[in-house]
Amino acid sequence: MIARGAGGPFGGPQGPYLFVLILLLLAFLTGGLASPIRNAANDPIGFVGFIVAIVLGITVHEFMHAYTAHRLGDDTGRLMGRMSLNPMAHLDIFGSFLLVIAGFGYGKPVPVNEARLRGGRTSWALVAVAGPLTNLALALLCALPIRLGAHDLLGGDYFAILGAIVFYNLVLCFFNLVPIPPLDGSRVVYALLPPQQAYTWRTFEAYGPIILMLIFFFAFRILAAIVFTPANALTVFLLGGRI
């Protein structure tokens, strides 16, 4: 899964990374993580599909954040080279490493200057939701050839990769809509709250990444219920049961 962070999972320099690595090591050694690289030897096509889906998903997700901000008056992302479909503009080295090793990670967040957006908090919500909606659109687009029967012509490997793009982009969509900072869903909540409550919500942002990590390691069933379960159900529906 992918989260949009601020310079890493906890926004800090050395300490947060060490904390993440310790949790990662513990979960990895105890078998708590379904590492994609562990399954690469047994399912190389599935591993390739995972990598393609995640790289594509991050790229279009972050591009749309920058593009939407640009359209709404803030050129910060464009001036920093983030309004690009080049994956290298959006991939974070440490976040990508976590993705391959642990199956979760993050891309570089697109910087947005809320003060420059026309429409204030409403525009900020539109910038935020543009990423997940783009992942949903990409999933729909890649599901079409399979749903229309083209998988018989493409072959099993292409079907598997397209299916991976559909599933993982739906995971990205649902996960980023979770209303916990720094995920996109928290920006939508921020836009909908009255001014005083919105200010309080912003003070909560510093604790969001820690809460996310705790949920991931100690309450994964909750995360699965609100992210993976609907993503899997929608994947089955979009692919016509061919999964």
C-alpha positions as CSV (number, residue, x, y, z in Angstrom):
1,M,0.0,0.0,0.0
2,I,1.1,3.6,-0.4
3,A,0.9,6.5,1.9
4,R,1.8,10.1,1.2
5,G,4.2,11.2,3.8
6,A,6.3,14.3,4.5
7,G,9.9,13.3,4.2
8,G,9.4,9.8,5.4
9,P,6.9,7.9,7.4
10,F,7.2,10.2,10.4
11,G,8.5,13.4,8.9
12,G,11.7,13.4,10.8
13,P,15.4,12.6,10.1
14,Q,17.2,9.5,11.6
15,G,15.1,8.4,14.5
16,P,11.8,7.7,12.7
17,Y,13.5,5.6,10.0
18,L,15.2,3.6,12.7
19,F,11.9,3.0,14.4
20,V,10.3,1.9,11.2
21,L,13.2,-0.5,10.4
22,I,12.9,-2.1,13.9
23,L,9.2,-2.7,13.5
24,L,9.8,-3.9,10.0
25,L,12.5,-6.3,11.1
26,L,10.3,-7.7,13.9
27,A,7.3,-8.2,11.6
28,F,9.5,-9.7,8.9
29,L,11.2,-12.2,11.2
30,T,7.9,-13.3,12.8
31,G,6.2,-13.7,9.3
32,G,3.8,-10.8,10.0
33,L,4.5,-9.3,6.6
34,A,3.6,-10.8,3.2
35,S,6.8,-9.5,1.5
36,P,6.4,-9.3,-2.3
37,I,10.1,-10.2,-2.7
38,R,9.6,-13.4,-0.7
39,N,7.1,-14.5,-3.3
40,A,9.1,-13.4,-6.3
41,A,10.7,-16.8,-6.9
42,N,7.3,-18.7,-6.7
43,D,5.3,-16.1,-8.6
44,P,7.6,-13.9,-10.8
45,I,4.8,-12.6,-12.9
46,G,2.9,-11.6,-9.8
47,F,5.9,-9.8,-8.5
48,V,6.4,-7.9,-11.9
49,G,2.7,-7.0,-11.8
50,F,3.0,-5.7,-8.3
51,I,6.0,-3.5,-9.3
52,V,4.3,-2.2,-12.4
53,A,1.1,-1.5,-10.6
54,I,2.7,0.4,-7.8
55,V,5.1,2.5,-9.9
56,L,2.3,3.4,-12.3
57,G,-0.1,4.0,-9.4
58,I,2.3,6.3,-7.5
59,T,3.2,8.2,-10.7
60,V,-0.4,9.0,-11.8
61,H,-1.5,9.7,-8.2
62,E,1.2,12.3,-7.5
63,F,1.0,13.8,-11.0
64,M,-2.7,14.5,-10.5
65,H,-2.1,16.1,-7.2
66,A,0.4,18.5,-8.9
67,Y,-1.9,19.0,-12.0
68,T,-5.0,19.7,-9.9
69,A,-3.1,22.2,-7.7
70,H,-1.8,23.9,-10.8
71,R,-5.3,24.2,-12.3
72,L,-6.5,25.7,-9.0
73,G,-3.8,28.3,-8.7
74,D,-0.8,26.8,-7.0
75,D,2.2,26.1,-9.2
76,T,4.5,24.8,-6.4
77,G,4.4,21.2,-7.6
78,R,4.9,22.2,-11.3
79,L,7.9,24.4,-10.5
80,M,9.5,21.6,-8.6
81,G,9.1,19.2,-11.5
82,R,6.3,17.2,-9.9
83,M,3.7,17.7,-12.7
84,S,5.4,14.9,-14.6
85,L,4.6,11.3,-15.6
86,N,8.2,10.4,-15.1
87,P,8.2,7.9,-12.2
88,M,11.6,9.1,-11.0
89,A,10.0,12.4,-10.1
90,H,7.7,10.8,-7.6
91,L,9.5,7.7,-6.1
92,D,11.1,7.9,-2.7
93,I,14.2,5.7,-2.3
94,F,13.3,4.5,1.3
95,G,9.6,4.3,0.6
96,S,10.3,2.2,-2.5
97,F,12.6,-0.1,-0.5
98,L,9.9,-0.7,2.0
99,L,7.4,-1.5,-0.8
100,V,9.6,-4.3,-2.2
101,I,10.6,-5.7,1.1
102,A,7.5,-5.3,3.2
103,G,4.6,-4.6,0.8
104,F,3.9,-1.1,2.1
105,G,5.7,2.2,1.6
106,Y,5.2,5.7,0.3
107,G,6.0,8.1,-2.5
108,K,7.3,11.7,-2.3
109,P,4.4,14.0,-1.5
110,V,3.6,16.8,-3.9
111,P,4.2,20.1,-2.1
112,V,1.0,22.3,-2.1
113,N,0.7,25.8,-0.9
114,E,-2.8,26.0,0.4
115,A,-2.7,29.8,0.6
116,R,-2.2,30.0,-3.2
117,L,-5.2,27.8,-4.0
118,R,-8.3,29.5,-5.3
119,G,-11.2,28.3,-3.1
120,G,-9.2,27.7,0.1
121,R,-9.9,24.5,2.0
122,T,-12.4,23.3,-0.7
123,S,-9.6,23.4,-3.3
124,W,-7.3,21.7,-0.9
125,A,-9.8,18.8,-0.7
126,L,-10.0,18.7,-4.5
127,V,-6.2,18.4,-4.8
128,A,-6.2,15.7,-2.2
129,V,-9.0,13.6,-3.7
130,A,-7.6,13.9,-7.2
131,G,-4.9,11.3,-6.4
132,P,-7.2,8.4,-5.2
133,L,-9.8,9.1,-7.9
134,T,-7.0,8.8,-10.5
135,N,-6.1,5.4,-9.1
136,L,-9.7,4.4,-9.4
137,A,-9.8,5.6,-13.0
138,L,-6.7,3.7,-13.8
139,A,-8.1,0.6,-12.3
140,L,-11.3,1.0,-14.4
141,L,-9.3,1.5,-17.6
142,C,-7.1,-1.5,-17.1
143,A,-10.1,-3.7,-16.2
144,L,-11.8,-3.0,-19.6
145,P,-9.7,-5.3,-21.8
146,I,-10.2,-8.2,-19.3
147,R,-13.9,-7.5,-18.9
148,L,-14.4,-7.4,-22.6
149,G,-12.7,-10.7,-23.1
150,A,-9.3,-9.5,-24.5
151,H,-7.5,-11.6,-21.9
152,D,-7.9,-14.6,-24.1
153,L,-5.9,-12.8,-26.8
154,L,-3.4,-11.2,-24.5
155,G,-2.4,-14.4,-22.6
156,G,-2.2,-15.3,-19.0
157,D,0.9,-13.2,-18.1
158,Y,-0.6,-10.0,-19.5
159,F,-3.9,-10.8,-17.7
160,A,-2.0,-11.2,-14.4
161,I,-0.3,-7.9,-14.8
162,L,-3.4,-6.0,-15.8
163,G,-5.2,-7.7,-12.9
164,A,-2.5,-6.5,-10.5
165,I,-2.8,-3.0,-11.8
166,V,-6.5,-3.1,-11.2
167,F,-6.2,-4.5,-7.6
168,Y,-3.3,-2.5,-6.3
169,N,-4.6,0.8,-7.7
170,L,-7.9,0.1,-5.9
171,V,-5.9,-0.6,-2.8
172,L,-4.1,2.8,-3.3
173,C,-7.5,4.5,-3.8
174,F,-9.2,3.1,-0.6
175,F,-6.1,3.3,1.5
176,N,-5.4,7.0,0.7
177,L,-9.0,7.8,1.4
178,V,-8.6,6.7,5.1
179,P,-9.1,9.9,7.1
180,I,-5.8,9.7,9.0
181,P,-3.0,12.2,8.3
182,P,-1.1,12.4,6.1
183,L,-3.4,10.4,3.9
184,D,-5.6,12.2,1.4
185,G,-8.8,11.4,3.2
186,S,-7.6,13.6,6.1
187,R,-7.5,16.6,3.8
188,V,-11.1,16.0,2.8
189,V,-12.2,15.9,6.4
190,Y,-10.2,19.1,7.0
191,A,-12.1,20.8,4.3
192,L,-15.5,19.7,5.6
193,L,-15.0,20.8,9.2
194,P,-15.9,24.2,10.6
195,P,-12.9,26.6,11.0
196,Q,-12.3,25.9,14.7
197,Q,-12.6,22.1,14.4
198,A,-10.4,22.3,11.2
199,Y,-7.6,24.0,13.2
200,T,-7.8,21.3,15.8
201,W,-7.7,18.7,13.1
202,R,-4.5,20.2,11.8
203,T,-2.8,19.9,15.2
204,F,-3.6,16.2,15.0
205,E,-1.6,15.7,11.8
206,A,1.7,15.2,13.6
207,Y,0.4,12.0,15.3
208,G,-1.2,10.6,12.2
209,P,1.8,8.6,10.8
210,I,2.4,7.0,14.2
211,I,-1.2,6.0,14.4
212,L,-1.0,4.5,10.9
213,M,2.0,2.5,11.7
214,L,0.5,1.2,14.9
215,I,-2.7,0.2,13.1
216,F,-0.6,-1.6,10.4
217,F,1.4,-3.7,12.8
218,F,-1.1,-4.3,15.6
219,A,-4.6,-3.8,14.1
220,F,-4.1,-5.0,10.5
221,R,-7.6,-6.6,10.5
222,I,-9.2,-3.2,10.8
223,L,-7.1,-1.9,7.9
224,A,-7.9,-5.0,5.8
225,A,-11.6,-4.5,6.4
226,I,-11.7,-1.0,5.2
227,V,-9.1,-1.2,2.4
228,F,-8.3,-4.7,1.1
229,T,-11.8,-6.2,1.5
230,P,-13.6,-3.5,-0.7
231,A,-10.6,-3.4,-3.1
232,N,-10.8,-7.2,-3.6
233,A,-14.6,-7.1,-4.0
234,L,-14.4,-4.3,-6.6
235,T,-11.6,-6.1,-8.4
236,V,-13.7,-9.2,-8.7
237,F,-16.7,-7.1,-10.0
238,L,-14.6,-5.1,-12.5
239,L,-12.9,-8.2,-13.9
240,G,-16.1,-10.1,-14.2
241,G,-15.1,-12.7,-11.6
242,R,-11.8,-13.5,-13.4
243,I,-9.3,-13.2,-10.6
